[in-house]
Amino acid sequence: GVKMIRRIKNIQPLSNLQLRVCFDDGRVVLYAVAEDVRDIPSYAPLKELTGLFEQVKIDQSRSCVYWNDEIDLPSDAIYEYGCELSPAAA
C-alpha cells in the first residue's frame, strides 16, 4: 500500500537530546536523538555545538525535521522509533 506521509504538527527540543514531536494524527512521541548522535558521525555537532540542538526546525513539507544541511530526520523514523506518549502526558 501507499505509505502515508507522517506530517509533523510541532516539535519541542528537550534536555538530553530528546525531541517531543506531535503529529497531525494526534500521536505524540519522545524521540531520542542521542542514539543517532552516538551511531551517526555527522550528527556529532548536535552534542558538541552548544545551542544547535535547540534550533531544530520543521521543513516545509512537514515530513522532516532538520538542524542544518547535514543533519535531518525523516518524520516516519520519528513516528516509528519514538516512544509514544499518552495524550494525558502531552
PyMOL Python script that loads the backbone (N, CA, C, O; Angstrom):
from pymol import cmd

cmd.read_pdbstr("""\
ATOM      1  N   GLY A   1       0.823  -1.208   0.000  1.00  0.00           N
ATOM      2  CA  GLY A   1       0.000   0.000   0.000  1.00  0.00           C
ATOM      3  C   GLY A   1       0.858   1.259   0.000  1.00  0.00           C
ATOM      4  O   GLY A   1       2.067   1.213   0.225  1.00  0.00           O
ATOM      5  N   VAL A   2       0.210   2.360  -0.254  1.00  0.00           N
ATOM      6  CA  VAL A   2       0.927   3.636  -0.249  1.00  0.00           C
ATOM      7  C   VAL A   2       1.211   4.032   1.202  1.00  0.00           C
ATOM      8  O   VAL A   2       0.319   4.005   2.050  1.00  0.00           O
ATOM      9  N   LYS A   3       2.444   4.393   1.466  1.00  0.00           N
ATOM     10  CA  LYS A   3       2.784   4.820   2.823  1.00  0.00           C
ATOM     11  C   LYS A   3       2.295   6.237   3.045  1.00  0.00           C
ATOM     12  O   LYS A   3       2.544   7.137   2.243  1.00  0.00           O
ATOM     13  N   MET A   4       1.606   6.407   4.133  1.00  0.00           N
ATOM     14  CA  MET A   4       1.164   7.760   4.483  1.00  0.00           C
ATOM     15  C   MET A   4       2.370   8.582   4.914  1.00  0.00           C
ATOM     16  O   MET A   4       3.247   8.099   5.630  1.00  0.00           O
ATOM     17  N   ILE A   5       2.398   9.803   4.477  1.00  0.00           N
ATOM     18  CA  ILE A   5       3.444  10.691   4.957  1.00  0.00           C
ATOM     19  C   ILE A   5       3.035  11.184   6.341  1.00  0.00           C
ATOM     20  O   ILE A   5       1.951  11.736   6.525  1.00  0.00           O
ATOM     21  N   ARG A   6       3.904  10.978   7.288  1.00  0.00           N
ATOM     22  CA  ARG A   6       3.618  11.410   8.665  1.00  0.00           C
ATOM     23  C   ARG A   6       3.944  12.883   8.789  1.00  0.00           C
ATOM     24  O   ARG A   6       5.115  13.259   8.839  1.00  0.00           O
ATOM     25  N   ARG A   7       2.935  13.710   8.837  1.00  0.00           N
ATOM     26  CA  ARG A   7       3.199  15.150   8.920  1.00  0.00           C
ATOM     27  C   ARG A   7       3.344  15.593  10.373  1.00  0.00           C
ATOM     28  O   ARG A   7       2.586  15.177  11.250  1.00  0.00           O
ATOM     29  N   ILE A   8       4.319  16.430  10.597  1.00  0.00           N
ATOM     30  CA  ILE A   8       4.632  16.892  11.946  1.00  0.00           C
ATOM     31  C   ILE A   8       3.903  18.198  12.222  1.00  0.00           C
ATOM     32  O   ILE A   8       3.973  19.145  11.439  1.00  0.00           O
ATOM     33  N   LYS A   9       3.209  18.230  13.340  1.00  0.00           N
ATOM     34  CA  LYS A   9       2.491  19.442  13.719  1.00  0.00           C
ATOM     35  C   LYS A   9       3.412  20.387  14.484  1.00  0.00           C
ATOM     36  O   LYS A   9       3.484  21.574  14.165  1.00  0.00           O
ATOM     37  N   ASN A  10       4.107  19.878  15.476  1.00  0.00           N
ATOM     38  CA  ASN A  10       5.110  20.702  16.149  1.00  0.00           C
ATOM     39  C   ASN A  10       6.171  19.849  16.831  1.00  0.00           C
ATOM     40  O   ASN A  10       5.983  18.657  17.075  1.00  0.00           O
ATOM     41  N   ILE A  11       7.278  20.493  17.126  1.00  0.00           N
ATOM     42  CA  ILE A  11       8.393  19.820  17.777  1.00  0.00           C
ATOM     43  C   ILE A  11       8.874  20.660  18.942  1.00  0.00           C
ATOM     44  O   ILE A  11       8.760  21.886  18.938  1.00  0.00           O
ATOM     45  N   GLN A  12       9.411  19.983  19.933  1.00  0.00           N
ATOM     46  CA  GLN A  12       9.941  20.680  21.089  1.00  0.00           C
ATOM     47  C   GLN A  12      11.232  19.981  21.505  1.00  0.00           C
ATOM     48  O   GLN A  12      11.203  18.813  21.891  1.00  0.00           O
ATOM     49  N   PRO A  13      12.367  20.683  21.432  1.00  0.00           N
ATOM     50  CA  PRO A  13      13.615  20.072  21.887  1.00  0.00           C
ATOM     51  C   PRO A  13      13.652  20.026  23.405  1.00  0.00           C
ATOM     52  O   PRO A  13      13.354  21.022  24.065  1.00  0.00           O
ATOM     53  N   LEU A  14      14.013  18.880  23.961  1.00  0.00           N
ATOM     54  CA  LEU A  14      14.094  18.724  25.408  1.00  0.00           C
ATOM     55  C   LEU A  14      15.542  18.454  25.804  1.00  0.00           C
ATOM     56  O   LEU A  14      16.419  18.363  24.945  1.00  0.00           O
ATOM     57  N   SER A  15      15.785  18.327  27.088  1.00  0.00           N
ATOM     58  CA  SER A  15      17.145  18.048  27.546  1.00  0.00           C
ATOM     59  C   SER A  15      17.573  16.652  27.100  1.00  0.00           C
ATOM     60  O   SER A  15      16.752  15.839  26.676  1.00  0.00           O
ATOM     61  N   ASN A  16      18.862  16.394  27.204  1.00  0.00           N
ATOM     62  CA  ASN A  16      19.423  15.083  26.849  1.00  0.00           C
ATOM     63  C   ASN A  16      19.155  14.693  25.397  1.00  0.00           C
ATOM     64  O   ASN A  16      18.960  13.517  25.092  1.00  0.00           O
ATOM     65  N   LEU A  17      19.145  15.681  24.504  1.00  0.00           N
ATOM     66  CA  LEU A  17      18.972  15.410  23.065  1.00  0.00           C
ATOM     67  C   LEU A  17      17.712  14.612  22.763  1.00  0.00           C
ATOM     68  O   LEU A  17      17.729  13.688  21.950  1.00  0.00           O
ATOM     69  N   GLN A  18      16.632  14.974  23.420  1.00  0.00           N
ATOM     70  CA  GLN A  18      15.361  14.337  23.118  1.00  0.00           C
ATOM     71  C   GLN A  18      14.440  15.334  22.430  1.00  0.00           C
ATOM     72  O   GLN A  18      14.478  16.532  22.709  1.00  0.00           O
ATOM     73  N   LEU A  19      13.617  14.821  21.532  1.00  0.00           N
ATOM     74  CA  LEU A  19      12.636  15.641  20.829  1.00  0.00           C
ATOM     75  C   LEU A  19      11.242  15.150  21.185  1.00  0.00           C
ATOM     76  O   LEU A  19      10.963  13.951  21.163  1.00  0.00           O
ATOM     77  N   ARG A  20      10.380  16.092  21.512  1.00  0.00           N
ATOM     78  CA  ARG A  20       8.966  15.762  21.690  1.00  0.00           C
ATOM     79  C   ARG A  20       8.273  16.203  20.409  1.00  0.00           C
ATOM     80  O   ARG A  20       8.306  17.381  20.051  1.00  0.00           O
ATOM     81  N   VAL A  21       7.649  15.261  19.726  1.00  0.00           N
ATOM     82  CA  VAL A  21       7.099  15.519  18.401  1.00  0.00           C
ATOM     83  C   VAL A  21       5.613  15.188  18.366  1.00  0.00           C
ATOM     84  O   VAL A  21       5.203  14.085  18.729  1.00  0.00           O
ATOM     85  N   CYS A  22       4.801  16.168  17.918  1.00  0.00           N
ATOM     86  CA  CYS A  22       3.366  15.948  17.743  1.00  0.00           C
ATOM     87  C   CYS A  22       3.076  15.798  16.256  1.00  0.00           C
ATOM     88  O   CYS A  22       3.534  16.594  15.437  1.00  0.00           O
ATOM     89  N   PHE A  23       2.315  14.775  15.926  1.00  0.00           N
ATOM     90  CA  PHE A  23       1.933  14.547  14.532  1.00  0.00           C
ATOM     91  C   PHE A  23       0.486  14.964  14.292  1.00  0.00           C
ATOM     92  O   PHE A  23      -0.308  15.097  15.222  1.00  0.00           O
ATOM     93  N   ASP A  24       0.173  15.165  13.022  1.00  0.00           N
ATOM     94  CA  ASP A  24      -1.176  15.588  12.652  1.00  0.00           C
ATOM     95  C   ASP A  24      -2.258  14.608  13.101  1.00  0.00           C
ATOM     96  O   ASP A  24      -3.393  15.004  13.365  1.00  0.00           O
ATOM     97  N   ASP A  25      -1.892  13.310  13.187  1.00  0.00           N
ATOM     98  CA  ASP A  25      -2.907  12.332  13.579  1.00  0.00           C
ATOM     99  C   ASP A  25      -3.094  12.242  15.086  1.00  0.00           C
ATOM    100  O   ASP A  25      -3.842  11.395  15.575  1.00  0.00           O
ATOM    101  N   GLY A  26      -2.403  13.131  15.832  1.00  0.00           N
ATOM    102  CA  GLY A  26      -2.586  13.165  17.275  1.00  0.00           C
ATOM    103  C   GLY A  26      -1.540  12.385  18.053  1.00  0.00           C
ATOM    104  O   GLY A  26      -1.457  12.501  19.275  1.00  0.00           O
ATOM    105  N   ARG A  27      -0.747  11.596  17.357  1.00  0.00           N
ATOM    106  CA  ARG A  27       0.294  10.838  18.059  1.00  0.00           C
ATOM    107  C   ARG A  27       1.386  11.785  18.540  1.00  0.00           C
ATOM    108  O   ARG A  27       1.818  12.681  17.816  1.00  0.00           O
ATOM    109  N   VAL A  28       1.819  11.568  19.769  1.00  0.00           N
ATOM    110  CA  VAL A  28       2.903  12.363  20.352  1.00  0.00           C
ATOM    111  C   VAL A  28       4.000  11.398  20.781  1.00  0.00           C
ATOM    112  O   VAL A  28       3.743  10.455  21.530  1.00  0.00           O
ATOM    113  N   VAL A  29       5.207  11.630  20.314  1.00  0.00           N
ATOM    114  CA  VAL A  29       6.294  10.732  20.684  1.00  0.00           C
ATOM    115  C   VAL A  29       7.485  11.484  21.245  1.00  0.00           C
ATOM    116  O   VAL A  29       7.681  12.671  20.984  1.00  0.00           O
ATOM    117  N   LEU A  30       8.273  10.762  22.021  1.00  0.00           N
ATOM    118  CA  LEU A  30       9.541  11.252  22.526  1.00  0.00           C
ATOM    119  C   LEU A  30      10.611  10.501  21.748  1.00  0.00           C
ATOM    120  O   LEU A  30      10.684   9.274  21.808  1.00  0.00           O
ATOM    121  N   TYR A  31      11.437  11.236  21.023  1.00  0.00           N
ATOM    122  CA  TYR A  31      12.441  10.602  20.177  1.00  0.00           C
ATOM    123  C   TYR A  31      13.828  10.909  20.715  1.00  0.00           C
ATOM    124  O   TYR A  31      14.175  12.069  20.938  1.00  0.00           O
ATOM    125  N   ALA A  32      14.620   9.862  20.923  1.00  0.00           N
ATOM    126  CA  ALA A  32      15.971  10.030  21.475  1.00  0.00           C
ATOM    127  C   ALA A  32      16.974  10.268  20.352  1.00  0.00           C
ATOM    128  O   ALA A  32      17.472   9.322  19.743  1.00  0.00           O
ATOM    129  N   VAL A  33      17.263  11.526  20.086  1.00  0.00           N
ATOM    130  CA  VAL A  33      18.251  11.859  19.060  1.00  0.00           C
ATOM    131  C   VAL A  33      19.650  11.433  19.528  1.00  0.00           C
ATOM    132  O   VAL A  33      20.553  11.242  18.713  1.00  0.00           O
ATOM    133  N   ALA A  34      19.816  11.290  20.834  1.00  0.00           N
ATOM    134  CA  ALA A  34      21.112  10.889  21.395  1.00  0.00           C
ATOM    135  C   ALA A  34      21.596   9.582  20.777  1.00  0.00           C
ATOM    136  O   ALA A  34      22.799   9.401  20.586  1.00  0.00           O
ATOM    137  N   GLU A  35      20.682   8.671  20.463  1.00  0.00           N
ATOM    138  CA  GLU A  35      21.080   7.402  19.865  1.00  0.00           C
ATOM    139  C   GLU A  35      21.647   7.619  18.461  1.00  0.00           C
ATOM    140  O   GLU A  35      22.624   6.977  18.074  1.00  0.00           O
ATOM    141  N   ASP A  36      21.027   8.527  17.701  1.00  0.00           N
ATOM    142  CA  ASP A  36      21.548   8.837  16.365  1.00  0.00           C
ATOM    143  C   ASP A  36      22.912   9.523  16.475  1.00  0.00           C
ATOM    144  O   ASP A  36      23.816   9.262  15.681  1.00  0.00           O
ATOM    145  N   VAL A  37      23.045  10.395  17.463  1.00  0.00           N
ATOM    146  CA  VAL A  37      24.311  11.109  17.662  1.00  0.00           C
ATOM    147  C   VAL A  37      25.428  10.096  17.942  1.00  0.00           C
ATOM    148  O   VAL A  37      26.559  10.257  17.484  1.00  0.00           O
ATOM    149  N   ARG A  38      25.085   9.052  18.704  1.00  0.00           N
ATOM    150  CA  ARG A  38      26.069   8.025  19.037  1.00  0.00           C
ATOM    151  C   ARG A  38      26.429   7.189  17.795  1.00  0.00           C
ATOM    152  O   ARG A  38      27.591   6.823  17.613  1.00  0.00           O
ATOM    153  N   ASP A  39      25.441   6.889  16.948  1.00  0.00           N
ATOM    154  CA  ASP A  39      25.632   5.947  15.843  1.00  0.00           C
ATOM    155  C   ASP A  39      26.035   6.594  14.522  1.00  0.00           C
ATOM    156  O   ASP A  39      26.638   5.935  13.674  1.00  0.00           O
ATOM    157  N   ILE A  40      25.713   7.871  14.333  1.00  0.00           N
ATOM    158  CA  ILE A  40      25.936   8.523  13.040  1.00  0.00           C
ATOM    159  C   ILE A  40      26.926   9.678  13.211  1.00  0.00           C
ATOM    160  O   ILE A  40      26.596  10.690  13.829  1.00  0.00           O
ATOM    161  N   PRO A  41      28.129   9.532  12.669  1.00  0.00           N
ATOM    162  CA  PRO A  41      29.175  10.550  12.897  1.00  0.00           C
ATOM    163  C   PRO A  41      28.752  11.969  12.541  1.00  0.00           C
ATOM    164  O   PRO A  41      29.123  12.912  13.239  1.00  0.00           O
ATOM    165  N   SER A  42      27.978  12.139  11.463  1.00  0.00           N
ATOM    166  CA  SER A  42      27.635  13.503  11.045  1.00  0.00           C
ATOM    167  C   SER A  42      26.688  14.203  12.024  1.00  0.00           C
ATOM    168  O   SER A  42      26.469  15.410  11.927  1.00  0.00           O
ATOM    169  N   TYR A  43      26.126  13.433  12.970  1.00  0.00           N
ATOM    170  CA  TYR A  43      25.224  14.030  13.965  1.00  0.00           C
ATOM    171  C   TYR A  43      25.961  14.589  15.185  1.00  0.00           C
ATOM    172  O   TYR A  43      25.356  15.229  16.045  1.00  0.00           O
ATOM    173  N   ALA A  44      27.272  14.342  15.251  1.00  0.00           N
ATOM    174  CA  ALA A  44      28.059  14.748  16.417  1.00  0.00           C
ATOM    175  C   ALA A  44      27.892  16.217  16.819  1.00  0.00           C
ATOM    176  O   ALA A  44      27.862  16.515  18.013  1.00  0.00           O
ATOM    177  N   PRO A  45      27.782  17.150  15.848  1.00  0.00           N
ATOM    178  CA  PRO A  45      27.645  18.560  16.249  1.00  0.00           C
ATOM    179  C   PRO A  45      26.447  18.834  17.160  1.00  0.00           C
ATOM    180  O   PRO A  45      26.462  19.801  17.922  1.00  0.00           O
ATOM    181  N   LEU A  46      25.425  18.006  17.090  1.00  0.00           N
ATOM    182  CA  LEU A  46      24.260  18.224  17.952  1.00  0.00           C
ATOM    183  C   LEU A  46      24.658  18.151  19.416  1.00  0.00           C
ATOM    184  O   LEU A  46      24.073  18.819  20.269  1.00  0.00           O
ATOM    185  N   LYS A  47      25.665  17.328  19.694  1.00  0.00           N
ATOM    186  CA  LYS A  47      26.131  17.212  21.068  1.00  0.00           C
ATOM    187  C   LYS A  47      27.221  18.224  21.358  1.00  0.00           C
ATOM    188  O   LYS A  47      27.321  18.750  22.466  1.00  0.00           O
ATOM    189  N   GLU A  48      28.052  18.495  20.328  1.00  0.00           N
ATOM    190  CA  GLU A  48      29.252  19.300  20.558  1.00  0.00           C
ATOM    191  C   GLU A  48      29.010  20.799  20.492  1.00  0.00           C
ATOM    192  O   GLU A  48      29.669  21.563  21.196  1.00  0.00           O
ATOM    193  N   LEU A  49      28.071  21.231  19.651  1.00  0.00           N
ATOM    194  CA  LEU A  49      27.841  22.663  19.500  1.00  0.00           C
ATOM    195  C   LEU A  49      26.690  23.113  20.399  1.00  0.00           C
ATOM    196  O   LEU A  49      25.539  22.730  20.192  1.00  0.00           O
ATOM    197  N   THR A  50      27.015  23.919  21.386  1.00  0.00           N
ATOM    198  CA  THR A  50      26.004  24.391  22.317  1.00  0.00           C
ATOM    199  C   THR A  50      24.910  25.159  21.596  1.00  0.00           C
ATOM    200  O   THR A  50      25.190  26.064  20.810  1.00  0.00           O
ATOM    201  N   GLY A  51      23.680  24.802  21.864  1.00  0.00           N
ATOM    202  CA  GLY A  51      22.563  25.547  21.296  1.00  0.00           C
ATOM    203  C   GLY A  51      22.074  25.051  19.958  1.00  0.00           C
ATOM    204  O   GLY A  51      20.979  25.421  19.534  1.00  0.00           O
ATOM    205  N   LEU A  52      22.856  24.216  19.270  1.00  0.00           N
ATOM    206  CA  LEU A  52      22.428  23.754  17.952  1.00  0.00           C
ATOM    207  C   LEU A  52      21.182  22.882  18.042  1.00  0.00           C
ATOM    208  O   LEU A  52      20.245  23.043  17.260  1.00  0.00           O
ATOM    209  N   PHE A  53      21.175  21.959  18.998  1.00  0.00           N
ATOM    210  CA  PHE A  53      20.046  21.035  19.100  1.00  0.00           C
ATOM    211  C   PHE A  53      18.721  21.788  19.264  1.00  0.00           C
ATOM    212  O   PHE A  53      17.697  21.391  18.708  1.00  0.00           O
ATOM    213  N   GLU A  54      18.759  22.876  20.031  1.00  0.00           N
ATOM    214  CA  GLU A  54      17.543  23.655  20.294  1.00  0.00           C
ATOM    215  C   GLU A  54      17.032  24.395  19.059  1.00  0.00           C
ATOM    216  O   GLU A  54      15.907  24.895  19.048  1.00  0.00           O
ATOM    217  N   GLN A  55      17.866  24.461  18.020  1.00  0.00           N
ATOM    218  CA  GLN A  55      17.480  25.190  16.804  1.00  0.00           C
ATOM    219  C   GLN A  55      16.772  24.301  15.788  1.00  0.00           C
ATOM    220  O   GLN A  55      16.693  24.651  14.610  1.00  0.00           O
ATOM    221  N   VAL A  56      16.258  23.156  16.231  1.00  0.00           N
ATOM    222  CA  VAL A  56      15.597  22.224  15.328  1.00  0.00           C
ATOM    223  C   VAL A  56      14.426  22.900  14.610  1.00  0.00           C
ATOM    224  O   VAL A  56      13.685  23.673  15.216  1.00  0.00           O
ATOM    225  N   LYS A  57      14.265  22.607  13.328  1.00  0.00           N
ATOM    226  CA  LYS A  57      13.188  23.204  12.529  1.00  0.00           C
ATOM    227  C   LYS A  57      12.431  22.110  11.787  1.00  0.00           C
ATOM    228  O   LYS A  57      12.934  21.001  11.609  1.00  0.00           O
ATOM    229  N   ILE A  58      11.225  22.436  11.360  1.00  0.00           N
ATOM    230  CA  ILE A  58      10.442  21.524  10.531  1.00  0.00           C
ATOM    231  C   ILE A  58      10.525  22.014   9.091  1.00  0.00           C
ATOM    232  O   ILE A  58      10.377  23.209   8.836  1.00  0.00           O
ATOM    233  N   ASP A  59      10.760  21.104   8.147  1.00  0.00           N
ATOM    234  CA  ASP A  59      10.838  21.560   6.761  1.00  0.00           C
ATOM    235  C   ASP A  59       9.438  21.889   6.223  1.00  0.00           C
ATOM    236  O   ASP A  59       8.430  21.620   6.877  1.00  0.00           O
ATOM    237  N   GLN A  60       9.397  22.467   5.035  1.00  0.00           N
ATOM    238  CA  GLN A  60       8.117  22.971   4.512  1.00  0.00           C
ATOM    239  C   GLN A  60       7.077  21.884   4.307  1.00  0.00           C
ATOM    240  O   GLN A  60       5.880  22.125   4.465  1.00  0.00           O
ATOM    241  N   SER A  61       7.534  20.681   3.953  1.00  0.00           N
ATOM    242  CA  SER A  61       6.579  19.595   3.717  1.00  0.00           C
ATOM    243  C   SER A  61       6.067  19.013   5.037  1.00  0.00           C
ATOM    244  O   SER A  61       5.102  18.249   5.059  1.00  0.00           O
ATOM    245  N   ARG A  62       6.726  19.385   6.129  1.00  0.00           N
ATOM    246  CA  ARG A  62       6.399  18.875   7.466  1.00  0.00           C
ATOM    247  C   ARG A  62       6.592  17.357   7.562  1.00  0.00           C
ATOM    248  O   ARG A  62       5.967  16.698   8.393  1.00  0.00           O
ATOM    249  N   SER A  63       7.465  16.807   6.701  1.00  0.00           N
ATOM    250  CA  SER A  63       7.744  15.382   6.737  1.00  0.00           C
ATOM    251  C   SER A  63       9.176  15.115   7.201  1.00  0.00           C
ATOM    252  O   SER A  63       9.692  14.005   7.074  1.00  0.00           O
ATOM    253  N   CYS A  64       9.796  16.153   7.735  1.00  0.00           N
ATOM    254  CA  CYS A  64      11.204  16.041   8.103  1.00  0.00           C
ATOM    255  C   CYS A  64      11.542  17.155   9.094  1.00  0.00           C
ATOM    256  O   CYS A  64      11.035  18.270   8.973  1.00  0.00           O
ATOM    257  N   VAL A  65      12.394  16.854  10.068  1.00  0.00           N
ATOM    258  CA  VAL A  65      12.941  17.917  10.906  1.00  0.00           C
ATOM    259  C   VAL A  65      14.427  18.011  10.592  1.00  0.00           C
ATOM    260  O   VAL A  65      15.049  17.025  10.196  1.00  0.00           O
ATOM    261  N   TYR A  66      14.987  19.188  10.768  1.00  0.00           N
ATOM    262  CA  TYR A  66      16.401  19.352  10.427  1.00  0.00           C
ATOM    263  C   TYR A  66      17.064  20.387  11.317  1.00  0.00           C
ATOM    264  O   TYR A  66      16.410  21.235  11.924  1.00  0.00           O
ATOM    265  N   TRP A  67      18.375  20.290  11.373  1.00  0.00           N
ATOM    266  CA  TRP A  67      19.180  21.263  12.098  1.00  0.00           C
ATOM    267  C   TRP A  67      20.030  22.080  11.143  1.00  0.00           C
ATOM    268  O   TRP A  67      20.189  23.288  11.315  1.00  0.00           O
ATOM    269  N   ASN A  68      20.573  21.416  10.138  1.00  0.00           N
ATOM    270  CA  ASN A  68      21.348  22.112   9.102  1.00  0.00           C
ATOM    271  C   ASN A  68      21.365  21.230   7.859  1.00  0.00           C
ATOM    272  O   ASN A  68      20.618  20.255   7.779  1.00  0.00           O
ATOM    273  N   ASP A  69      22.211  21.565   6.892  1.00  0.00           N
ATOM    274  CA  ASP A  69      22.229  20.810   5.630  1.00  0.00           C
ATOM    275  C   ASP A  69      22.637  19.354   5.821  1.00  0.00           C
ATOM    276  O   ASP A  69      22.262  18.493   5.026  1.00  0.00           O
ATOM    277  N   GLU A  70      23.405  19.079   6.876  1.00  0.00           N
ATOM    278  CA  GLU A  70      23.921  17.724   7.069  1.00  0.00           C
ATOM    279  C   GLU A  70      23.029  16.873   7.961  1.00  0.00           C
ATOM    280  O   GLU A  70      23.038  15.646   7.868  1.00  0.00           O
ATOM    281  N   ILE A  71      22.271  17.518   8.814  1.00  0.00           N
ATOM    282  CA  ILE A  71      21.578  16.761   9.854  1.00  0.00           C
ATOM    283  C   ILE A  71      20.066  16.925   9.739  1.00  0.00           C
ATOM    284  O   ILE A  71      19.523  18.009   9.954  1.00  0.00           O
ATOM    285  N   ASP A  72      19.404  15.830   9.397  1.00  0.00           N
ATOM    286  CA  ASP A  72      17.946  15.870   9.384  1.00  0.00           C
ATOM    287  C   ASP A  72      17.383  14.498   9.758  1.00  0.00           C
ATOM    288  O   ASP A  72      18.101  13.498   9.764  1.00  0.00           O
ATOM    289  N   LEU A  73      16.107  14.471  10.064  1.00  0.00           N
ATOM    290  CA  LEU A  73      15.430  13.246  10.482  1.00  0.00           C
ATOM    291  C   LEU A  73      14.094  13.167   9.767  1.00  0.00           C
ATOM    292  O   LEU A  73      13.309  14.111   9.849  1.00  0.00           O
ATOM    293  N   PRO A  74      13.805  12.068   9.066  1.00  0.00           N
ATOM    294  CA  PRO A  74      12.500  11.937   8.433  1.00  0.00           C
ATOM    295  C   PRO A  74      11.414  11.662   9.466  1.00  0.00           C
ATOM    296  O   PRO A  74      11.647  10.988  10.469  1.00  0.00           O
ATOM    297  N   SER A  75      10.234  12.191   9.204  1.00  0.00           N
ATOM    298  CA  SER A  75       9.142  12.050  10.165  1.00  0.00           C
ATOM    299  C   SER A  75       8.757  10.597  10.391  1.00  0.00           C
ATOM    300  O   SER A  75       8.365  10.230  11.498  1.00  0.00           O
ATOM    301  N   ASP A  76       8.864   9.757   9.353  1.00  0.00           N
ATOM    302  CA  ASP A  76       8.437   8.376   9.566  1.00  0.00           C
ATOM    303  C   ASP A  76       9.357   7.627  10.526  1.00  0.00           C
ATOM    304  O   ASP A  76       8.914   6.727  11.240  1.00  0.00           O
ATOM    305  N   ALA A  77      10.644   8.000  10.541  1.00  0.00           N
ATOM    306  CA  ALA A  77      11.564   7.380  11.505  1.00  0.00           C
ATOM    307  C   ALA A  77      11.203   7.807  12.922  1.00  0.00           C
ATOM    308  O   ALA A  77      11.199   6.990  13.843  1.00  0.00           O
ATOM    309  N   ILE A  78      10.902   9.089  13.089  1.00  0.00           N
ATOM    310  CA  ILE A  78      10.499   9.584  14.409  1.00  0.00           C
ATOM    311  C   ILE A  78       9.218   8.884  14.849  1.00  0.00           C
ATOM    312  O   ILE A  78       9.083   8.460  15.997  1.00  0.00           O
ATOM    313  N   TYR A  79       8.289   8.774  13.915  1.00  0.00           N
ATOM    314  CA  TYR A  79       6.981   8.167  14.194  1.00  0.00           C
ATOM    315  C   TYR A  79       7.152   6.711  14.617  1.00  0.00           C
ATOM    316  O   TYR A  79       6.516   6.240  15.560  1.00  0.00           O
ATOM    317  N   GLU A  80       8.025   6.012  13.897  1.00  0.00           N
ATOM    318  CA  GLU A  80       8.179   4.583  14.127  1.00  0.00           C
ATOM    319  C   GLU A  80       9.011   4.277  15.362  1.00  0.00           C
ATOM    320  O   GLU A  80       8.679   3.370  16.126  1.00  0.00           O
ATOM    321  N   TYR A  81      10.092   5.027  15.563  1.00  0.00           N
ATOM    322  CA  TYR A  81      11.043   4.685  16.615  1.00  0.00           C
ATOM    323  C   TYR A  81      10.879   5.502  17.891  1.00  0.00           C
ATOM    324  O   TYR A  81      11.493   5.191  18.912  1.00  0.00           O
ATOM    325  N   GLY A  82      10.054   6.546  17.836  1.00  0.00           N
ATOM    326  CA  GLY A  82       9.841   7.324  19.040  1.00  0.00           C
ATOM    327  C   GLY A  82       9.015   6.558  20.058  1.00  0.00           C
ATOM    328  O   GLY A  82       8.269   5.646  19.701  1.00  0.00           O
ATOM    329  N   CYS A  83       9.144   6.923  21.316  1.00  0.00           N
ATOM    330  CA  CYS A  83       8.319   6.325  22.364  1.00  0.00           C
ATOM    331  C   CYS A  83       7.020   7.113  22.453  1.00  0.00           C
ATOM    332  O   CYS A  83       7.030   8.314  22.721  1.00  0.00           O
ATOM    333  N   GLU A  84       5.918   6.440  22.231  1.00  0.00           N
ATOM    334  CA  GLU A  84       4.649   7.147  22.237  1.00  0.00           C
ATOM    335  C   GLU A  84       4.320   7.649  23.645  1.00  0.00           C
ATOM    336  O   GLU A  84       4.458   6.923  24.629  1.00  0.00           O
ATOM    337  N   LEU A  85       3.891   8.887  23.712  1.00  0.00           N
ATOM    338  CA  LEU A  85       3.461   9.461  24.985  1.00  0.00           C
ATOM    339  C   LEU A  85       1.946   9.404  25.037  1.00  0.00           C
ATOM    340  O   LEU A  85       1.272   9.610  24.029  1.00  0.00           O
ATOM    341  N   SER A  86       1.424   9.129  26.202  1.00  0.00           N
ATOM    342  CA  SER A  86      -0.039   9.114  26.310  1.00  0.00           C
ATOM    343  C   SER A  86      -0.531  10.538  26.172  1.00  0.00           C
ATOM    344  O   SER A  86       0.140  11.466  26.623  1.00  0.00           O
ATOM    345  N   PRO A  87      -1.707  10.736  25.549  1.00  0.00           N
ATOM    346  CA  PRO A  87      -2.240  12.093  25.366  1.00  0.00           C
ATOM    347  C   PRO A  87      -2.313  12.876  26.677  1.00  0.00           C
ATOM    348  O   PRO A  87      -2.197  14.102  26.677  1.00  0.00           O
ATOM    349  N   ALA A  88      -2.501  12.181  27.773  1.00  0.00           N
ATOM    350  CA  ALA A  88      -2.560  12.868  29.072  1.00  0.00           C
ATOM    351  C   ALA A  88      -1.241  13.553  29.389  1.00  0.00           C
ATOM    352  O   ALA A  88      -1.211  14.654  29.938  1.00  0.00           O
ATOM    353  N   ALA A  89      -0.152  12.882  29.032  1.00  0.00           N
ATOM    354  CA  ALA A  89       1.173  13.439  29.312  1.00  0.00           C
ATOM    355  C   ALA A  89       1.506  14.550  28.325  1.00  0.00           C
ATOM    356  O   ALA A  89       2.364  15.390  28.594  1.00  0.00           O
ATOM    357  N   ALA A  90       0.828  14.552  27.188  1.00  0.00           N
ATOM    358  CA  ALA A  90       1.083  15.537  26.163  1.00  0.00           C
ATOM    359  C   ALA A  90       0.365  16.796  26.517  1.00  0.00           C
ATOM    360  O   ALA A  90       0.441  17.778  25.779  1.00  0.00           O
TER     361      ALA A  90
END
""", "prot")
cmd.dss("prot")
cmd.show_as("cartoon", "prot")
cmd.util.cbc("prot")
cmd.orient("prot")
